[in-house]
């Protein structure tokens, strides 16, 4: 049995779950998320949590068992607490700003990079160089953070660009002096 799949998903008091054929809907104070149930995976609501099971021990079923449990646990955490990803902008003159539902980034290009903020995602900028992406959908938060980082990936010599706050950039030595 899958070590991850057999663990129950604990539900906080402010989260409700609706089990439908083929999907599980999780509702909480931050929003509503729906997690698909693959064929062969069963979901049973117990007191204080949800337990997942599978019909067979086929390799595909075992993989889906753990995956579905992880997706469901992320949905429960997202609608109750939310997710956050932080990025730092490194470089002289590099800065970010948020105006309404649009984020703008000045990154040394001849033009300003713009990003339309999707629904369910909030972006805040602190001190012009620290960007915080928050939301209740883990996949969407990670996708928006990756999209922002792709505007100017950190380079290995001076570290200029956009990097995750917990990311360590391995630096290369410059030209050797004669």
Backbone as a chain_set.jsonl record, in Angstrom:
{"seq": "XXXXXXXXXXXXXXXXXXXXXXXXXXXXXXXXXXXXXXXXXXXXXXXXXXXXXXXXXXXXXXXXXXXXXXXXXXXXXXXXXXXXXXXXXXXXXXXXXXXXXXXXXXXXXXXXXXXXXXXXXXXXXXXXXXXXXXXXXXXXXXXXXXXXXXXXXXXXXXXXXXXXXXXXXXXXXXXXXX", "coords": {"N": [[0.845, -1.178, 0.0], [0.434, 2.273, -0.653], [2.551, 4.487, 1.025], [2.086, 7.193, 1.339], [-0.49, 7.467, 0.302], [-2.107, 5.982, 2.065], [-2.336, 7.461, 4.371], [-4.623, 9.447, 6.24], [-6.424, 12.409, 5.176], [-6.579, 15.141, 7.08], [-9.23, 17.226, 8.158], [-9.717, 20.653, 8.715], [-11.869, 22.564, 10.955], [-13.247, 24.589, 9.586], [-13.531, 23.754, 6.964], [-15.282, 22.194, 4.329], [-16.231, 19.194, 2.636], [-17.241, 17.795, -0.441], [-18.078, 14.848, -1.913], [-18.126, 13.666, -5.099], [-18.957, 11.62, -7.973], [-15.993, 10.943, -9.586], [-14.742, 13.31, -8.771], [-13.634, 15.477, -6.096], [-14.832, 18.023, -4.144], [-13.598, 20.78, -2.435], [-14.284, 23.078, 0.039], [-13.66, 26.174, 1.544], [-12.689, 28.95, 3.741], [-11.072, 30.563, 2.1], [-11.633, 29.904, -0.559], [-12.86, 27.773, -3.274], [-11.977, 24.566, -4.341], [-11.557, 21.959, -6.742], [-10.761, 18.586, -6.903], [-9.724, 16.086, -9.09], [-10.782, 12.633, -9.219], [-9.099, 9.809, -10.067], [-9.926, 6.936, -12.13], [-10.671, 4.024, -10.334], [-9.735, 4.836, -7.873], [-10.908, 5.295, -4.637], [-12.866, 7.321, -2.438], [-13.554, 8.123, 0.856], [-15.412, 9.725, 3.316], [-14.582, 10.238, 6.611], [-14.956, 10.591, 10.194], [-13.676, 13.658, 10.928], [-11.843, 13.589, 8.824], [-10.583, 12.469, 5.583], [-10.334, 9.446, 3.821], [-8.471, 7.657, 1.457], [-8.661, 5.05, -0.982], [-7.771, 2.175, -3.05], [-8.597, 0.142, -5.916], [-7.031, -1.948, -6.989], [-3.701, -3.434, -6.986], [-2.132, -2.561, -9.046], [0.58, -0.975, -10.794], [0.02, 1.596, -11.857], [-2.309, 2.268, -10.435], [-1.292, 2.379, -7.816], [0.429, 4.554, -8.038], [-1.383, 6.634, -8.673], [-2.836, 6.625, -6.32], [-1.223, 7.739, -4.207], [-0.688, 10.216, -5.434], [-3.258, 11.384, -5.714], [-3.994, 11.644, -3.042], [-2.069, 13.52, -2.173], [-2.716, 15.746, -3.799], [-5.297, 16.264, -2.852], [-4.752, 16.861, -0.151], [-3.249, 19.216, -0.532], [-5.255, 20.841, -1.609], [-6.997, 21.075, 0.574], [-5.314, 22.373, 2.443], [-4.852, 24.711, 0.998], [-7.409, 26.018, 0.745], [-7.894, 26.549, 3.383], [-5.586, 27.744, 4.656], [-3.904, 28.821, 2.617], [-1.352, 29.527, 0.104], [2.066, 30.636, -0.35], [4.584, 32.302, -2.194], [7.772, 33.629, -2.457], [9.776, 36.097, -4.077], [12.886, 37.588, -5.014], [14.257, 40.542, -6.388], [17.205, 41.237, -7.95], [19.612, 43.588, -8.717], [20.887, 46.647, -10.051], [18.688, 49.268, -10.364], [16.602, 47.606, -11.049], [13.22, 46.866, -10.597], [9.869, 46.403, -9.255], [6.281, 46.779, -9.551], [2.84, 47.024, -8.559], [-0.215, 47.639, -10.044], [-3.489, 47.868, -9.713], [-4.905, 45.107, -11.277], [-2.558, 44.346, -12.49], [0.853, 43.644, -12.834], [3.977, 45.228, -13.034], [7.301, 45.124, -14.313], [10.497, 46.411, -14.193], [13.35, 45.685, -15.693], [15.833, 46.271, -16.799], [15.581, 46.027, -19.506], [14.7, 47.457, -22.746], [12.071, 47.89, -22.628], [9.131, 47.68, -20.519], [8.259, 44.867, -18.611], [5.126, 43.275, -18.377], [2.531, 41.772, -16.401], [-0.513, 40.23, -16.298], [-2.545, 39.769, -13.542], [-3.829, 36.733, -12.519], [-7.164, 35.467, -11.612], [-7.821, 34.765, -8.179], [-5.241, 34.979, -7.321], [-2.91, 36.915, -5.546], [-0.634, 39.588, -5.678], [1.959, 41.18, -4.048], [4.221, 43.896, -3.553], [7.141, 44.636, -1.883], [9.312, 47.142, -0.843], [10.101, 47.647, -3.471], [11.666, 45.562, -4.519], [11.072, 43.062, -3.519], [8.949, 40.511, -4.077], [5.805, 39.096, -3.401], [3.846, 36.336, -3.906], [0.636, 35.186, -3.461], [-2.04, 32.856, -2.79], [-4.85, 30.521, -3.049], [-4.678, 28.25, -4.57], [-2.28, 25.941, -5.088], [-0.896, 25.159, -7.416], [-1.41, 27.265, -9.203], [-0.226, 29.446, -7.865], [2.487, 28.669, -7.88], [2.872, 28.577, -10.659], [2.51, 31.276, -11.486], [4.595, 32.483, -10.036], [6.791, 31.218, -11.252], [6.493, 32.211, -13.816], [6.975, 34.936, -13.41], [9.651, 34.778, -12.577], [10.795, 33.891, -14.943], [11.008, 36.154, -16.498], [13.469, 37.401, -16.106], [15.918, 35.49, -15.55], [18.186, 34.578, -12.9], [21.595, 35.412, -13.339], [24.811, 33.725, -13.449], [27.174, 35.126, -12.71], [27.092, 37.753, -11.448], [24.72, 37.455, -10.191], [22.453, 38.836, -10.913], [19.021, 39.449, -11.579], [15.804, 37.777, -11.308], [15.04, 35.906, -8.518], [13.992, 33.079, -6.522], [13.25, 33.55, -3.054], [14.281, 31.629, -1.313], [16.176, 30.415, -2.834], [19.442, 29.437, -3.825], [21.993, 30.88, -5.577], [24.526, 29.607, -7.499], [27.643, 30.89, -7.859], [29.873, 31.859, -10.481], [33.372, 32.162, -11.17], [34.846, 35.133, -12.407], [36.649, 36.543, -15.229], [40.028, 35.513, -15.267], [42.572, 37.355, -13.743], [45.556, 38.717, -15.2]], "CA": [[0.0, 0.0, 0.0], [1.187, 3.513, -0.728], [2.747, 5.09, 2.34], [1.437, 8.512, 1.349], [-1.91, 7.295, 0.02], [-2.876, 5.396, 3.169], [-2.529, 8.44, 5.437], [-5.851, 10.219, 6.05], [-6.323, 13.857, 5.031], [-7.317, 15.733, 8.192], [-9.994, 18.406, 7.76], [-9.963, 21.667, 9.733], [-13.297, 22.769, 11.224], [-13.86, 25.531, 8.648], [-13.461, 23.193, 5.605], [-16.278, 21.166, 4.017], [-15.867, 18.38, 1.473], [-18.33, 17.136, -1.154], [-17.534, 13.783, -2.754], [-18.954, 13.359, -6.263], [-18.266, 10.642, -8.836], [-14.934, 11.493, -10.433], [-14.127, 14.528, -8.244], [-13.869, 15.866, -4.708], [-14.861, 19.489, -4.047], [-13.181, 21.241, -1.117], [-14.75, 24.445, 0.232], [-13.13, 26.758, 2.767], [-12.817, 30.403, 3.818], [-10.32, 31.248, 1.044], [-12.149, 29.606, -1.885], [-13.352, 26.432, -3.58], [-11.126, 23.825, -5.266], [-12.045, 20.633, -7.103], [-9.676, 17.655, -7.197], [-10.262, 14.929, -9.806], [-10.517, 11.288, -8.709], [-8.862, 8.891, -11.179], [-10.68, 5.689, -12.1], [-10.076, 3.016, -9.471], [-9.428, 5.426, -6.572], [-12.13, 5.555, -3.883], [-12.734, 8.353, -1.417], [-14.561, 7.958, 1.896], [-15.287, 10.738, 4.361], [-14.693, 9.715, 7.963], [-15.037, 11.648, 11.185], [-12.461, 14.464, 11.029], [-10.914, 13.47, 7.713], [-10.915, 11.733, 4.359], [-9.435, 8.323, 3.58], [-8.474, 7.207, 0.07], [-8.332, 3.644, -1.208], [-7.653, 1.824, -4.465], [-9.221, -1.142, -6.233], [-6.054, -2.998, -7.267], [-2.319, -3.108, -6.682], [-1.398, -2.277, -10.279], [1.521, 0.125, -10.604], [-0.671, 2.856, -12.147], [-3.216, 2.53, -9.309], [-0.481, 2.777, -6.66], [0.915, 5.914, -8.292], [-2.519, 7.553, -8.557], [-3.277, 6.642, -4.926], [-0.427, 8.753, -3.508], [-0.862, 11.502, -6.104], [-4.575, 11.933, -5.385], [-3.958, 12.048, -1.637], [-1.287, 14.753, -2.093], [-3.51, 16.828, -4.393], [-6.398, 16.549, -1.934], [-4.174, 17.537, 1.017], [-2.912, 20.577, -0.967], [-6.506, 21.584, -1.755], [-7.49, 21.371, 1.931], [-4.439, 23.399, 3.01], [-5.026, 25.944, 0.236], [-8.654, 26.724, 1.054], [-7.923, 26.942, 4.791], [-4.462, 28.626, 4.984], [-3.363, 29.473, 1.431], [0.052, 29.281, -0.217], [2.824, 31.86, -0.581], [5.892, 32.137, -2.839], [8.458, 34.913, -2.409], [10.843, 36.28, -5.048], [13.721, 38.769, -4.832], [14.794, 41.125, -7.613], [18.575, 41.658, -7.668], [20.204, 44.347, -9.81], [20.753, 48.094, -9.927], [17.613, 49.82, -11.183], [15.55, 46.625, -11.266], [12.145, 47.068, -9.625], [8.543, 45.898, -9.602], [5.157, 47.539, -9.006], [1.525, 46.458, -8.844], [-1.245, 48.662, -10.248], [-4.739, 47.168, -9.988], [-4.706, 43.676, -11.545], [-1.419, 44.237, -13.402], [2.169, 43.821, -12.231], [4.963, 45.687, -14.009], [8.665, 44.846, -13.903], [11.544, 47.127, -14.903], [14.454, 44.742, -15.507], [16.977, 46.621, -17.615], [15.267, 45.932, -20.929], [14.249, 48.718, -23.315], [10.632, 47.967, -22.377], [8.706, 47.184, -19.207], [7.531, 43.589, -18.659], [3.847, 43.353, -17.675], [1.888, 40.5, -16.11], [-1.895, 40.326, -15.825], [-2.672, 38.898, -12.377], [-5.01, 35.874, -12.671], [-8.12, 35.408, -10.505], [-7.414, 33.899, -7.087], [-3.836, 35.236, -7.007], [-2.585, 38.269, -5.095], [0.787, 39.903, -5.741], [2.343, 42.392, -3.332], [5.625, 44.257, -3.731], [7.694, 45.337, -0.736], [10.601, 47.802, -1.096], [10.341, 47.606, -4.923], [12.472, 44.428, -4.981], [10.624, 41.807, -2.896], [7.614, 40.202, -4.613], [5.157, 37.995, -2.696], [2.706, 35.798, -4.644], [-0.187, 34.383, -2.556], [-3.293, 32.358, -3.342], [-5.318, 29.277, -2.438], [-4.375, 27.14, -5.473], [-0.828, 25.785, -5.074], [-0.385, 25.094, -8.783], [-1.488, 28.608, -9.785], [0.786, 30.277, -7.199], [3.78, 28.263, -8.429], [2.945, 28.94, -12.067], [2.702, 32.719, -11.589], [5.947, 32.763, -9.556], [7.717, 30.773, -12.294], [6.354, 33.139, -14.938], [7.691, 36.155, -13.026], [11.086, 34.461, -12.586], [11.252, 33.71, -16.324], [11.257, 37.451, -17.134], [14.918, 37.63, -16.066], [16.497, 34.478, -14.669], [19.45, 35.054, -12.327], [22.792, 34.993, -14.066], [25.735, 33.129, -12.48], [28.377, 35.9, -12.404], [26.78, 38.741, -10.411], [23.459, 37.077, -9.55], [21.395, 39.776, -11.281], [17.816, 38.845, -12.125], [14.752, 37.471, -10.344], [15.26, 34.588, -7.935], [13.167, 32.753, -5.363], [13.925, 33.988, -1.827], [15.006, 30.514, -0.699], [17.058, 29.831, -3.847], [20.85, 29.803, -3.73], [22.592, 30.962, -6.898], [25.942, 29.233, -7.491], [28.375, 31.909, -8.609], [31.074, 31.467, -11.239], [34.447, 33.136, -11.116], [34.95, 35.927, -13.64], [37.894, 36.35, -15.954], [41.217, 35.452, -14.422], [43.452, 38.508, -13.974], [46.919, 38.329, -15.574]], "C": [[0.889, 1.239, 0.0], [1.318, 4.136, 0.654], [2.077, 6.454, 2.432], [-0.068, 8.346, 1.188], [-2.716, 6.767, 1.189], [-3.08, 6.364, 4.331], [-3.823, 9.218, 5.214], [-5.543, 11.709, 5.882], [-7.194, 14.465, 6.124], [-7.984, 17.029, 7.738], [-10.114, 19.391, 8.919], [-11.473, 21.914, 9.877], [-13.984, 23.661, 10.2], [-13.837, 25.034, 7.198], [-14.532, 22.112, 5.449], [-15.89, 20.474, 2.719], [-17.121, 17.747, 0.893], [-17.709, 16.109, -2.097], [-18.546, 13.466, -3.849], [-18.242, 12.293, -7.084], [-17.229, 11.348, -9.719], [-14.264, 12.741, -9.887], [-14.479, 14.723, -6.769], [-13.783, 17.385, -4.663], [-14.573, 19.889, -2.608], [-13.532, 22.723, -1.012], [-14.226, 24.954, 1.561], [-13.247, 28.264, 2.748], [-12.099, 31.149, 2.694], [-10.856, 30.989, -0.358], [-12.62, 28.175, -2.012], [-12.406, 25.802, -4.609], [-11.733, 22.456, -5.525], [-10.848, 19.772, -7.505], [-10.255, 16.444, -7.917], [-9.886, 13.615, -9.116], [-10.292, 10.368, -9.901], [-9.698, 7.614, -11.017], [-9.945, 4.67, -11.24], [-9.694, 3.531, -8.096], [-10.75, 5.755, -5.884], [-11.843, 6.554, -2.773], [-13.883, 8.205, -0.431], [-14.331, 9.022, 2.957], [-15.543, 10.087, 5.714], [-14.789, 10.889, 8.928], [-13.69, 12.367, 11.289], [-11.505, 14.35, 9.866], [-11.455, 12.695, 6.533], [-9.889, 10.631, 4.198], [-9.606, 7.874, 2.124], [-8.087, 5.742, 0.002], [-8.206, 3.387, -2.699], [-8.186, 0.418, -4.676], [-8.216, -2.264, -6.434], [-4.652, -2.525, -6.887], [-1.484, -2.907, -7.948], [-0.533, -1.036, -10.057], [0.852, 1.481, -10.827], [-1.602, 3.242, -10.998], [-2.44, 2.991, -8.077], [0.018, 4.208, -6.817], [-0.208, 6.935, -8.12], [-3.003, 7.681, -7.114], [-2.542, 7.739, -4.142], [-0.611, 10.136, -4.101], [-2.178, 12.155, -5.699], [-4.61, 12.395, -3.939], [-3.2, 13.36, -1.469], [-2.052, 15.942, -2.659], [-4.652, 17.245, -3.476], [-5.892, 17.278, -0.685], [-3.789, 18.981, 0.677], [-4.164, 21.426, -1.115], [-7.047, 21.984, -0.387], [-6.641, 22.472, 2.566], [-4.647, 24.737, 2.308], [-6.275, 26.712, 0.613], [-8.734, 27.137, 2.519], [-6.825, 27.967, 5.124], [-3.972, 29.434, 3.789], [-1.89, 29.144, 1.251], [0.731, 30.596, -0.546], [4.158, 31.499, -1.215], [6.53, 33.512, -2.902], [9.601, 34.941, -3.412], [11.597, 37.559, -4.715], [14.243, 39.223, -6.181], [16.162, 41.711, -7.266], [19.123, 42.378, -8.895], [19.94, 45.826, -9.638], [19.67, 48.577, -10.888], [16.493, 48.845, -11.466], [14.483, 46.83, -10.194], [10.831, 46.523, -10.159], [7.498, 46.792, -8.97], [3.869, 46.835, -9.39], [0.529, 47.608, -8.931], [-2.525, 47.946, -10.637], [-4.48, 45.679, -10.147], [-3.566, 43.459, -12.544], [-0.128, 44.496, -12.627], [3.141, 44.228, -13.328], [6.365, 45.492, -13.427], [9.622, 45.616, -14.799], [12.839, 46.365, -14.648], [15.652, 45.02, -16.417], [16.761, 46.45, -19.098], [14.839, 47.303, -21.439], [12.747, 48.919, -23.105], [10.331, 47.397, -20.991], [7.935, 45.892, -19.409], [6.257, 43.735, -17.835], [3.27, 41.956, -17.501], [0.483, 40.777, -15.608], [-2.061, 39.31, -14.692], [-3.942, 38.067, -12.519], [-5.924, 35.931, -11.44], [-7.619, 34.435, -9.439], [-5.969, 34.086, -6.652], [-3.687, 36.693, -6.584], [-1.073, 38.442, -5.167], [1.016, 41.198, -4.984], [3.832, 42.614, -3.52], [6.058, 45.068, -2.523], [9.066, 45.893, -1.11], [11.027, 47.728, -2.554], [11.091, 46.371, -5.419], [12.073, 43.098, -4.369], [9.172, 41.567, -3.305], [7.067, 38.99, -3.867], [3.908, 37.601, -3.485], [1.93, 34.903, -3.679], [-1.465, 33.964, -3.26], [-3.672, 31.046, -2.687], [-5.053, 28.056, -3.308], [-2.855, 27.026, -5.62], [-0.237, 25.804, -6.474], [-0.359, 26.485, -9.415], [-0.44, 29.539, -9.173], [2.171, 29.947, -7.754], [3.956, 28.665, -9.879], [3.208, 30.432, -12.253], [4.107, 33.095, -11.121], [6.986, 32.36, -10.607], [7.677, 31.696, -13.505], [7.088, 34.443, -14.641], [9.196, 35.92, -13.091], [11.624, 34.356, -14.012], [11.499, 35.037, -17.043], [12.753, 37.771, -17.166], [15.513, 36.649, -15.059], [17.832, 34.975, -14.121], [20.655, 34.519, -13.1], [23.873, 34.594, -13.063], [26.928, 33.99, -12.081], [28.135, 36.933, -11.305], [25.481, 38.41, -9.678], [22.304, 38.0, -9.888], [20.221, 39.032, -11.917], [16.782, 38.629, -11.037], [14.977, 36.049, -9.845], [14.252, 34.36, -6.809], [13.938, 33.138, -4.108], [14.738, 32.872, -1.186], [15.972, 29.838, -1.666], [18.49, 30.325, -3.656], [21.444, 29.757, -5.131], [24.085, 30.634, -6.781], [26.681, 30.184, -8.414], [29.588, 31.319, -9.311], [32.128, 32.541, -11.053], [34.493, 33.874, -12.449], [36.241, 35.617, -14.366], [39.073, 36.334, -14.98], [42.122, 36.625, -14.759], [44.87, 38.019, -14.29], [47.945, 39.095, -14.778]], "O": [[1.97, 1.239, 0.589], [0.329, 4.297, 1.37], [1.56, 6.825, 3.485], [-0.839, 9.018, 1.872], [-3.903, 7.075, 1.299], [-3.919, 6.111, 5.196], [-4.095, 9.617, 4.081], [-4.533, 12.205, 6.381], [-8.416, 14.318, 6.095], [-7.381, 17.83, 7.024], [-10.565, 19.012, 9.999], [-12.255, 21.514, 9.014], [-15.183, 23.513, 9.964], [-14.098, 25.818, 6.286], [-14.681, 21.236, 6.301], [-15.302, 21.08, 1.824], [-17.961, 17.226, 1.626], [-16.913, 16.456, -2.97], [-19.672, 13.053, -3.572], [-17.042, 12.084, -6.91], [-17.566, 12.24, -10.498], [-13.292, 13.206, -10.481], [-15.479, 14.205, -6.272], [-12.787, 17.969, -5.089], [-15.216, 19.405, -1.676], [-13.136, 23.526, -1.856], [-14.326, 24.272, 2.581], [-13.847, 28.818, 1.826], [-12.487, 32.27, 2.366], [-10.572, 31.766, -1.27], [-12.765, 27.455, -1.024], [-12.074, 26.423, -5.62], [-12.348, 21.862, -4.64], [-10.03, 20.171, -8.334], [-11.191, 15.826, -7.409], [-8.82, 13.497, -8.511], [-11.218, 10.161, -10.685], [-10.117, 7.264, -9.913], [-8.74, 4.473, -11.397], [-9.355, 2.732, -7.223], [-11.611, 6.413, -6.468], [-10.734, 6.625, -2.244], [-15.047, 8.167, -0.828], [-13.214, 9.206, 3.44], [-16.584, 9.467, 5.934], [-14.711, 12.047, 8.518], [-12.688, 11.771, 11.686], [-10.436, 14.96, 9.903], [-12.626, 12.318, 6.492], [-8.698, 10.855, 4.414], [-10.723, 7.732, 1.628], [-7.298, 5.251, 0.808], [-8.495, 4.262, -3.515], [-8.225, -0.394, -3.751], [-8.499, -3.413, -6.094], [-4.449, -1.369, -6.516], [-0.264, -3.067, -7.918], [-0.862, -0.166, -9.25], [1.092, 2.418, -10.066], [-1.675, 4.414, -10.628], [-2.882, 3.897, -7.371], [0.031, 4.98, -5.859], [-0.012, 7.978, -7.496], [-3.521, 8.728, -6.726], [-3.176, 8.569, -3.491], [-0.683, 11.123, -3.37], [-2.212, 13.343, -5.378], [-5.196, 13.435, -3.638], [-3.631, 14.226, -0.708], [-2.042, 17.024, -2.072], [-4.943, 18.433, -3.337], [-6.539, 18.213, -0.214], [-3.977, 19.877, 1.499], [-4.146, 22.611, -0.781], [-7.506, 23.113, -0.209], [-7.182, 23.404, 3.161], [-4.62, 25.785, 2.953], [-6.222, 27.929, 0.785], [-9.553, 27.985, 2.873], [-7.1, 28.956, 5.803], [-3.656, 30.615, 3.935], [-1.259, 28.558, 2.131], [0.082, 31.555, -0.965], [4.791, 30.515, -0.831], [5.897, 34.465, -3.355], [10.312, 33.951, -3.586], [11.014, 38.509, -4.193], [14.625, 38.405, -7.019], [16.269, 42.575, -6.396], [19.096, 41.83, -9.997], [18.888, 46.219, -9.134], [19.737, 48.317, -12.09], [15.501, 49.234, -12.082], [14.806, 46.954, -9.012], [10.695, 46.224, -11.345], [7.767, 47.481, -7.985], [3.802, 46.142, -10.405], [0.433, 48.439, -8.027], [-2.647, 47.464, -11.763], [-3.903, 45.051, -9.26], [-3.595, 42.521, -13.34], [-0.036, 45.453, -11.858], [3.137, 43.654, -14.417], [6.591, 45.666, -12.229], [9.569, 45.492, -16.022], [13.371, 46.385, -13.538], [16.398, 44.103, -16.763], [17.675, 46.704, -19.883], [14.635, 48.22, -20.642], [12.218, 49.997, -23.376], [11.162, 46.725, -20.38], [7.059, 45.816, -20.271], [6.295, 44.257, -16.721], [3.484, 41.071, -18.33], [0.302, 41.475, -14.61], [-1.755, 38.13, -14.862], [-5.03, 38.631, -12.63], [-5.515, 36.381, -10.37], [-7.052, 33.393, -9.769], [-5.514, 33.428, -5.717], [-4.269, 37.59, -7.194], [-0.32, 37.554, -4.767], [0.35, 42.2, -5.243], [4.608, 41.665, -3.631], [5.427, 46.066, -2.176], [9.897, 45.16, -1.646], [12.225, 47.746, -2.837], [11.152, 46.146, -6.627], [12.694, 42.082, -4.682], [8.278, 42.324, -2.927], [7.758, 37.982, -3.712], [3.021, 38.425, -3.706], [2.497, 33.957, -3.131], [-1.919, 34.618, -4.199], [-2.922, 30.512, -1.871], [-5.19, 26.929, -2.832], [-2.216, 27.903, -6.203], [0.814, 26.405, -6.693], [0.608, 26.843, -10.088], [0.169, 30.337, -9.886], [2.944, 30.854, -8.063], [5.049, 29.049, -10.294], [4.033, 30.817, -13.081], [4.752, 33.941, -11.742], [7.957, 33.085, -10.826], [8.7, 31.936, -14.146], [7.749, 34.996, -15.52], [9.936, 36.763, -13.6], [12.781, 34.693, -14.264], [12.136, 35.05, -18.096], [13.247, 38.344, -18.137], [15.599, 36.942, -13.866], [18.539, 35.715, -14.804], [20.719, 33.344, -13.459], [23.858, 35.076, -11.931], [27.651, 33.603, -11.164], [28.889, 36.987, -10.333], [25.176, 39.022, -8.654], [21.27, 37.957, -9.221], [20.414, 38.1, -12.698], [16.869, 39.227, -9.965], [15.091, 35.109, -10.633], [13.729, 35.307, -6.221], [15.166, 33.058, -4.098], [15.776, 33.135, -0.578], [16.53, 28.789, -1.344], [18.715, 31.499, -3.36], [21.403, 28.721, -5.796], [24.817, 31.304, -6.052], [26.381, 30.272, -9.605], [30.239, 30.406, -8.805], [31.801, 33.702, -10.807], [34.208, 33.293, -13.496], [36.855, 34.572, -14.153], [39.087, 37.068, -13.991], [42.411, 36.869, -15.93], [45.331, 37.03, -13.72], [49.145, 38.894, -14.964]]}, "num_chains": 1, "name": "protein.A"}
